[in-house]
Amino acid sequence: MNEPSNRDLLLAVADALRTRIVPICAADAWASSELRSIDTVLAIVTARLEHEDDVVAEDNAELRPLLAGLRAAGVPVPTLIDEDDPRAANLDMRTALEATLQVLHDGTHPGELAKVRRYLVEATRREQRLYGPLTGRRLF
């Protein structure tokens, strides 16, 4: 017999919450609100478990050349720390990009600003895998 995966365990907890606990607490507005919050956290954790590594890897693959291109175009980009951990590297690159946005809004690098905007649109689309499960969900 196969052991349940982490995803299976999270989905089982969410199902028990919705089918067993919610009906018992339905008359209590505060408890129902708390249970909706817990259900939301379970959905986020499940999505992160399934997609976060891929989302971070794809984001890093897009951010590295974007930041290098900004530097090559003369935009001052903060120095990055050489991180072995993909999540730490992603945070470092996003922090550098955020600092760079302040400079790009001065109007001297319109082409580079357009590239950053394209990245931001793509990053938002990419992150839908992490937050998309929250949209269109039936609340109890």
VOMIGU-375545 format. One line per 10 residues: their letters; for each residue y, x, z of N, C-alpha, C, CB. Coordinates in pm, 1 decimal. Each point is the difference from the previous one (the first is absolute). Glycine has a CB too. Layout:
a> Y X Z Y X Z Y X Z Y X Z ~ ...;
This chain:
mnepsnrdll> -117.9 84.2 0.0 117.9 -84.2 0.0 124.4 88.9 0.0 -124.7 -184.8 122.1 ~ 221.6 149.8 -205.5 124.3 76.8 -8.6 93.8 -35.6 113.6 -24.9 11.7 -247.6 ~ 92.3 91.2 296.6 102.6 -21.3 101.9 118.5 -68.9 -66.9 -75.1 204.2 134.5 ~ 143.7 -292.5 -63.1 120.3 -60.4 -59.5 108.7 105.9 -16.8 -56.4 -223.5 104.6 ~ 129.5 211.0 -212.0 111.5 92.3 -24.1 116.7 -37.7 90.6 -73.1 35.3 -240.5 ~ 171.8 53.8 248.2 121.6 -32.3 76.0 66.0 -125.0 -55.4 33.3 242.7 52.5 ~ -32.3 -254.7 -184.8 57.4 -119.0 -63.6 -75.4 -124.8 43.2 72.7 138.3 -196.7 ~ -206.9 -131.0 195.2 -81.0 -114.0 42.5 32.5 -40.8 143.7 -181.6 74.1 -156.4 ~ 197.5 26.2 243.4 31.1 -28.2 140.2 136.7 -67.1 14.1 -140.4 196.3 68.2 ~ 239.3 -145.4 -139.7 133.8 -60.0 6.6 -0.1 -143.0 -52.9 100.2 227.4 -26.4;
lavadalrtr> -171.2 -249.2 -83.4 -6.4 -135.5 -55.5 -73.4 -94.8 93.7 4.8 96.4 -230.4 ~ -107.1 -47.0 300.0 -72.2 -83.8 96.3 89.2 -37.0 118.0 -215.3 109.0 -67.9 ~ 294.2 -13.2 114.6 92.5 -28.6 110.1 103.4 -103.5 -45.7 -32.7 234.2 94.3 ~ 87.9 -215.5 -212.7 98.9 -95.1 -52.2 -60.9 -138.6 -16.6 116.9 187.6 -117.6 ~ -239.8 -193.3 68.4 -67.3 -129.1 -17.0 -23.5 -67.6 134.7 -110.1 86.0 -208.4 ~ 64.5 -10.0 308.5 -21.4 -57.4 132.9 132.0 -50.0 58.6 -196.3 154.0 35.6 ~ 300.4 -78.6 -56.3 131.8 -40.9 46.9 38.4 -134.4 -59.9 66.8 240.2 24.9 ~ -80.1 -250.2 -156.8 42.3 -121.4 -70.6 -90.1 -120.2 27.7 93.8 146.5 -176.1 ~ -224.7 -123.3 183.7 -92.3 -113.7 9.7 -37.3 -38.0 142.7 -87.4 68.6 -218.6 ~ 93.7 25.4 310.5 -43.5 -30.2 136.9 114.4 -6.3 100.5 -213.5 109.4 -55.4;
ivpicaadaw> 306.8 -16.1 46.0 103.8 10.3 102.5 119.9 -88.2 -32.4 -75.1 232.8 47.7 ~ 117.9 -232.4 -172.7 117.2 -79.4 -39.4 -17.3 -147.6 34.4 43.3 162.7 -184.2 ~ -156.7 -224.8 154.4 -13.1 -142.7 33.8 14.5 -28.5 150.0 -149.0 -22.8 -197.8 ~ 105.3 114.7 280.3 10.1 -18.5 145.1 145.4 7.0 45.4 -229.0 99.0 28.6 ~ 308.8 -16.2 -95.7 138.9 24.8 41.5 103.1 -77.4 -81.1 -72.8 224.0 71.0 ~ 27.9 -312.1 -158.4 90.9 -66.5 -93.7 114.1 -74.8 68.2 -191.5 -21.1 -153.6 ~ 168.9 -32.0 270.6 103.3 -78.4 68.2 105.3 87.1 68.5 -169.4 -178.0 33.7 ~ 141.7 306.0 -21.6 92.6 91.3 67.4 78.2 77.9 -105.5 -154.7 19.4 201.4 ~ 282.2 -51.6 -217.8 82.0 62.2 -104.6 9.3 151.3 18.0 130.9 -212.1 -18.3 ~ -113.5 257.4 140.8 11.8 143.8 25.0 -130.2 71.6 -35.7 167.1 -45.1 183.2;
asselrsidt> -279.4 -7.7 -137.5 -129.0 62.4 -31.6 -25.5 -0.9 -150.5 -88.9 -71.6 223.7 ~ 122.9 -36.9 -290.0 -18.2 -6.8 -146.1 83.8 105.2 -70.9 -47.3 -244.8 18.4 ~ 169.7 263.8 29.6 86.4 102.5 -58.9 -60.2 139.4 19.7 201.5 -145.9 42.2 ~ -248.0 172.7 77.0 -63.5 129.4 27.7 -123.1 20.4 -88.6 83.3 -10.6 237.5 ~ -162.4 -92.8 -255.5 -120.3 10.9 -83.2 35.7 24.5 -146.5 -120.8 -151.6 159.0 ~ 229.2 90.2 -207.1 44.9 26.2 -137.8 41.5 146.3 -14.6 76.8 -240.0 -23.9 ~ -11.6 293.2 126.7 39.0 141.7 -4.0 -123.0 90.0 -3.4 211.0 -54.5 125.1 ~ -308.2 24.4 -44.2 -124.4 78.5 1.6 -70.0 -9.1 -135.0 -24.4 -39.9 247.6 ~ 21.4 -79.2 -304.3 -62.3 -19.0 -131.1 70.8 82.8 -106.6 -69.4 -231.2 67.4 ~ 200.6 237.0 -60.8 78.5 79.6 -94.0 -29.8 148.2 15.5 179.0 -174.0 4.3;
vlaivtarle> -185.3 220.4 119.5 -32.1 141.6 24.1 -139.2 32.6 -53.6 147.6 0.7 205.0 ~ -242.8 -89.1 -184.9 -134.4 23.9 -52.9 1.4 9.3 -153.1 -97.0 -121.3 198.3 ~ 176.7 37.5 -263.2 9.6 5.2 -146.3 61.6 132.1 -46.0 21.8 -250.6 -6.6 ~ 81.0 296.3 77.3 64.3 127.0 -35.8 -97.0 116.2 21.0 225.8 -94.6 62.5 ~ -294.6 96.4 49.8 -94.8 108.7 27.4 -112.1 1.2 -103.0 53.6 -14.9 244.6 ~ -103.5 -101.6 -281.5 -105.7 -7.8 -101.3 49.3 55.2 -133.6 -97.3 -201.0 116.6 ~ 216.6 160.9 -158.8 54.9 49.5 -126.6 23.3 150.6 5.3 107.8 -222.7 -38.6 ~ -55.5 271.0 150.3 22.5 145.0 13.3 -131.6 76.0 -4.8 205.7 -44.3 136.1 ~ -305.5 -7.6 -69.9 -131.3 64.0 -0.6 -54.1 11.8 -142.3 -44.3 -90.5 230.2 ~ 63.7 -13.6 -308.1 -52.4 -3.1 -136.4 83.2 79.3 -100.0 -93.2 -220.7 53.8;
heddvvaedn> 225.9 223.1 -36.9 85.5 50.2 -107.6 93.5 115.0 34.0 -13.4 -224.3 -83.6 ~ 36.2 252.4 210.5 105.5 93.9 36.3 -21.5 139.7 -57.9 31.8 -130.8 207.5 ~ -152.9 183.4 -202.7 -23.0 133.9 -53.7 37.4 8.5 -147.9 -183.5 31.4 167.1 ~ 143.5 -132.2 -244.3 32.2 -1.0 -143.1 149.7 -15.1 -23.1 -224.8 -97.9 -47.6 ~ 289.4 9.8 123.6 143.2 -21.9 -15.8 76.9 128.4 31.3 -29.4 -243.7 59.7 ~ -7.7 311.0 48.3 68.4 124.5 37.5 -22.8 106.5 -106.3 -26.5 -56.0 244.1 ~ -95.9 70.0 -293.2 -29.6 100.8 -102.4 79.5 -26.9 -127.7 -230.5 29.3 96.6 ~ 235.8 -154.3 -139.4 75.1 -34.6 -121.0 150.0 22.2 21.0 -177.1 -168.8 -61.1 ~ 225.1 133.5 178.7 141.8 18.9 29.3 34.9 148.8 0.2 1.4 -212.6 135.5 ~ -85.3 293.7 -71.6 23.5 144.6 1.7 -0.9 57.2 -141.0 -104.6 13.3 226.8;
aelrpllagl> 12.6 -60.2 -309.6 -9.2 49.7 -137.9 125.0 -34.7 -79.8 -248.8 -23.0 10.4 ~ 316.1 -84.4 24.1 123.4 -36.3 -69.2 122.2 67.8 63.9 -104.2 -220.2 -63.1 ~ 103.7 233.6 194.9 115.4 58.0 68.7 17.9 149.3 -28.3 -31.3 -171.0 177.0 ~ -77.7 247.2 -180.4 13.1 145.9 -19.9 77.3 33.7 -126.9 -215.5 31.6 121.1 ~ 173.5 -82.8 -237.2 77.2 34.1 -121.5 139.1 -63.0 -1.7 -215.2 18.7 -122.3 ~ 232.4 -134.1 184.9 132.6 -60.9 6.3 96.0 90.6 76.1 -102.9 -229.5 -9.6 ~ 61.4 275.7 126.9 86.6 87.7 79.2 23.1 133.5 -70.8 -84.3 -109.4 209.6 ~ -19.1 162.9 -273.9 16.0 125.7 -74.7 98.7 -18.9 -114.6 -235.2 68.2 60.1 ~ 227.1 -182.4 -128.5 93.2 -28.6 -109.1 142.6 -15.5 48.5 -184.7 -109.3 -121.5 ~ 201.5 48.1 237.2 133.6 -13.2 57.3 58.3 137.9 30.3 -62.1 -224.1 97.6;
raagvpvptl> -20.6 310.6 -39.3 45.9 137.7 29.4 39.6 71.6 -128.9 -150.6 9.2 202.7 ~ 65.3 -22.1 -305.6 25.6 66.9 -128.1 130.0 -49.8 -63.9 -247.8 27.1 -32.5 ~ 283.9 -153.7 61.4 123.0 -57.0 -54.8 122.2 34.5 84.9 -135.6 -185.5 -96.7 ~ 114.9 263.5 201.3 111.9 43.0 82.9 32.4 -92.4 116.3 87.5 106.6 -200.4 ~ -173.8 -202.2 225.2 21.4 -89.3 114.6 -51.4 71.9 124.5 -21.4 -211.3 -144.6 ~ 103.2 220.0 248.8 -48.2 66.0 121.5 -105.2 -86.2 70.5 222.9 115.5 25.1 ~ -344.4 -63.8 -22.9 -112.1 -68.3 65.4 -38.2 82.9 122.5 -85.0 -101.0 -220.9 ~ 75.2 38.0 338.3 -39.1 76.1 118.8 -132.1 74.0 -20.2 121.0 -166.9 140.3 ~ -133.6 279.3 -74.9 -121.9 79.2 -8.0 -114.3 -76.8 63.3 132.5 213.5 5.1 ~ -244.5 -212.2 -73.1 -117.8 -69.8 49.2 -87.3 94.9 80.3 7.6 -155.7 -196.3;
ideddpraan> -75.2 100.0 293.8 -99.6 76.0 75.4 -129.1 -7.7 -78.9 110.8 -47.4 225.9 ~ -182.6 157.3 -237.7 -127.1 -0.5 -72.1 -105.9 -61.2 91.6 64.9 206.4 -137.0 ~ -89.3 -334.1 119.5 -90.5 -75.0 86.5 -138.5 -8.8 -62.3 193.5 -131.7 89.2 ~ -295.7 156.7 -8.5 -138.4 -19.0 -46.0 -41.8 -146.0 10.5 -54.5 233.7 70.9 ~ 112.2 -304.0 24.8 -33.8 -140.0 21.4 77.8 -86.4 -100.0 -46.7 43.7 246.6 ~ -21.9 -122.2 -329.6 69.4 -80.8 -100.9 103.0 -96.4 58.4 -203.4 18.6 -137.7 ~ 173.9 -79.0 253.4 95.3 -93.9 60.1 125.7 72.8 49.0 -192.0 -148.7 67.9 ~ 173.0 264.6 -6.8 115.0 78.5 47.0 83.0 47.5 -118.9 -129.9 73.9 203.7 ~ 62.5 -31.2 -310.3 71.7 42.1 -120.9 77.6 -116.7 -59.2 -175.6 173.7 -45.3 ~ 115.8 -293.2 45.8 67.3 -117.9 -53.3 124.3 -33.1 80.2 -218.7 -86.0 -81.4;
ldmrtaleat> 207.6 91.2 211.5 115.8 -26.2 85.4 110.3 102.9 -25.5 -151.4 -101.4 174.0 ~ 112.8 227.7 -187.5 96.7 106.5 -26.2 70.7 -22.5 -134.1 -140.7 159.8 135.1 ~ 63.2 -193.8 -238.4 59.7 -21.7 -131.7 88.2 -124.4 -2.0 -197.2 112.3 -103.9 ~ 154.7 -218.9 169.3 81.9 -121.3 4.4 129.3 23.8 78.0 -208.5 -139.5 -15.0 ~ 199.9 218.7 120.6 119.9 34.7 76.7 95.4 81.7 -86.0 -132.8 -3.4 213.8 ~ 78.8 97.8 -290.9 83.2 80.3 -90.4 64.1 -89.2 -106.9 -148.4 201.0 40.0 ~ 70.7 -294.1 -94.0 54.8 -90.1 -101.5 110.8 -86.4 58.4 -221.5 -2.3 -117.1 ~ 201.9 -46.8 237.6 103.7 -82.0 63.8 129.3 78.3 17.6 -177.9 -129.8 118.2 ~ 166.5 255.0 -75.0 119.5 83.7 14.2 64.8 24.6 -136.2 -100.3 109.8 203.3 ~ 19.1 -95.2 -305.6 49.1 25.7 -134.6 72.8 -121.4 -57.0 -188.0 161.0 -34.3;
lqvlhdgthp> 147.3 -279.0 73.9 66.0 -121.2 -50.3 148.8 -0.7 32.5 -214.8 -123.8 26.3 ~ 250.0 177.3 88.2 141.1 6.0 38.1 79.7 79.3 -104.4 -63.9 -15.3 244.9 ~ 6.5 124.3 -292.6 66.3 85.0 -99.3 2.8 -69.1 -135.9 -73.9 205.5 124.8 ~ -33.8 -270.9 -161.7 -9.4 -61.5 -132.5 100.1 -113.2 -19.8 -239.8 61.1 -2.6 ~ 285.1 -121.0 107.6 94.2 -111.2 -13.8 143.0 45.8 -26.2 -146.1 -130.8 150.2 ~ 166.6 260.3 -162.9 135.4 46.6 -31.6 30.8 -11.1 -149.5 -13.1 155.9 195.3 ~ -87.4 -192.5 -275.9 22.3 -24.5 -142.2 -13.0 120.7 -90.2 145.6 -177.6 71.9 ~ -176.7 296.1 -18.3 -6.5 119.6 -82.8 -136.0 21.1 -67.2 169.3 98.5 150.4 ~ -271.0 -176.0 -111.2 -134.9 16.7 -56.3 -59.9 -137.2 -34.4 -32.6 213.4 134.5 ~ 92.6 -285.7 -229.6 -48.0 -135.8 -29.0 -144.0 -3.6 -51.1 234.4 -61.5 -50.8;
gelakvrryl> -274.2 161.2 -26.2 -137.9 3.8 -50.6 -100.8 16.1 111.7 84.2 96.7 -211.5 ~ -50.0 -12.3 307.4 -89.8 22.9 112.8 -5.5 -123.1 90.8 50.5 246.5 -10.7 ~ 63.9 -312.2 27.3 2.5 -122.4 80.0 -89.9 -105.5 -63.3 234.3 51.9 77.3 ~ -232.5 -60.9 -209.0 -86.5 -95.6 -70.6 -147.8 33.5 24.0 179.0 -33.0 -176.3 ~ -212.5 162.2 177.3 -139.2 40.3 27.9 -41.4 -39.4 140.6 24.2 190.9 -159.1 ~ 65.4 -173.1 253.8 -29.8 -37.6 138.9 -17.6 -150.8 10.0 130.1 198.3 85.8 ~ -47.4 -273.0 -153.8 -14.0 -146.6 2.2 -135.0 -41.5 -58.2 250.2 -25.6 -21.1 ~ -292.1 90.0 -88.1 -131.2 -31.5 -58.4 -111.1 31.6 99.9 89.0 47.7 -231.5 ~ -75.5 66.3 299.9 -99.0 35.3 102.9 -4.2 -107.8 108.3 37.2 246.1 -45.2 ~ 78.2 -290.5 92.7 5.5 -98.4 108.0 -64.7 -132.2 -41.4 209.8 108.4 83.8;
veatrreqrl> -189.0 -148.5 -207.4 -63.9 -122.7 -50.0 -151.4 19.1 -2.1 204.0 -55.9 -140.5 ~ -249.0 169.3 89.9 -144.0 27.3 -6.2 -58.5 12.2 140.7 31.3 116.9 -221.2 ~ 38.6 -52.8 313.3 -49.5 14.2 137.2 -15.1 -137.3 65.5 110.4 226.3 17.9 ~ -16.4 -315.0 -43.9 -9.0 -135.9 54.1 -120.8 -72.2 -57.1 249.1 -7.1 26.9 ~ -271.6 20.7 -156.8 -117.6 -61.6 -62.7 -128.2 56.9 59.5 130.2 -35.0 -212.4 ~ -132.7 166.4 227.8 -118.3 68.2 53.6 -31.0 -47.9 141.7 51.9 200.4 -142.5 ~ 51.5 -215.8 223.8 -18.8 -38.4 139.9 -38.7 -146.3 17.3 164.4 173.9 60.1 ~ -161.3 -250.9 -167.1 -47.0 -138.0 8.5 -146.1 -5.8 44.6 162.8 -64.5 -179.8 ~ -239.3 168.8 150.0 -139.3 2.9 45.7 -8.0 1.2 151.9 -64.5 121.0 -209.0 ~ 167.6 -68.9 274.2 1.6 4.9 146.0 56.3 -127.8 61.2 24.6 247.1 -14.2;
ygpltgrrlf> 75.5 -306.9 -50.5 68.2 -115.0 58.3 -24.5 -129.9 -74.2 170.3 155.9 79.5 ~ -227.8 -147.4 -197.5 -28.8 -118.6 -79.5 -85.6 -103.5 70.9 18.6 143.6 -196.3 ~ -116.6 -99.5 278.1 -82.7 -99.7 68.2 79.4 -92.4 92.8 -186.5 162.0 -13.5 ~ 308.7 -124.8 46.9 79.9 -84.0 89.5 67.1 -114.5 -74.3 38.0 198.2 144.8 ~ -28.0 -188.8 -275.8 66.6 -105.6 -77.0 -101.4 -104.8 -40.4 172.0 162.7 -84.5 ~ -131.1 -284.3 92.6 -86.5 -110.6 -43.0 -115.3 -29.4 94.2 60.4 58.9 -229.1 ~ -57.7 -2.6 348.0 -107.7 -25.4 96.2 24.3 -132.8 69.5 -34.7 247.4 34.5 ~ -74.1 -315.6 -8.4 8.2 -124.5 75.5 22.5 33.5 146.9 -151.3 -119.5 -165.6 ~ 258.4 66.3 220.1 24.0 16.8 142.8 -71.7 -111.7 73.3 224.3 111.8 -40.4 ~ -258.9 -85.2 163.2 -66.3 -103.5 79.6 93.7 -50.5 106.6 -223.0 103.6 -43.0;
